[in-house]
Amino acid sequence: DCGVQIKTTASALKSKNTSSCGCLNRELASIRATKHGHASGGNLSREYIAWRSMTQRCTKPNCDMYKHYGGRGIKIAESWVKNFPKFFEDMGPCPDGMTLERIDVNGDYAKDNCRWATTMEQGANKRNNKILTIGEKTFHLAEWSRITGLSHTVIHYRLKRGWTVEESLLTPIKRSKQ
């Protein structure tokens, strides 16, 4: 296709040991050597750090966090495993103040289950969150604390003592008169 001519043997062509003039090898080497620009000169982008951390948590048993991810069956979409450019294409740039989050904390790392989220959003999306409902409103304990003005410790203590959700969230703290 490129117009370059080479001499080779018929047996090399039949055995497919020779399949191009050399352009194919150069093109493949170029693709392998192409950098994505997110890990150059020791400066790692937030996106690359997120991808690398995700990969370590899910695939490296000696990673401290492996037991919470790969160790409990969390996987990475096949298209992302060894392909940072595909991860970046799917997720886009990481906005300031955000990090990678799985929407379903028990689901895999995949395009339809990941987003960039704030620390507060991530804190609201944890396996150990206490979810409380009054009527039609359902929030995690920390959000109820923000809404009611009661500390999360007070709400947690009341629930532990056997108070109903309504009592725990709607009963104001009695202030002692001094």
Buried (B, 14 or more C-beta within 10 A) or exposed (E): EEEEEEEEEEEEEEEEEBEBBEEEEEEEEEEEEEEBEBBEEEEBBBBBBBBBBBBBBBBEEEBEEBEEBBEEEBBBBEEBBEBBBBBBEBBEEBEEEBBBBBEEBEEBBBBEBBBBBEEEEBEBBEEEBEEBEBEEEEBBBBBBBEEBEBEBEBBBEBBEEEBEBEEBBEBEEEEEEE
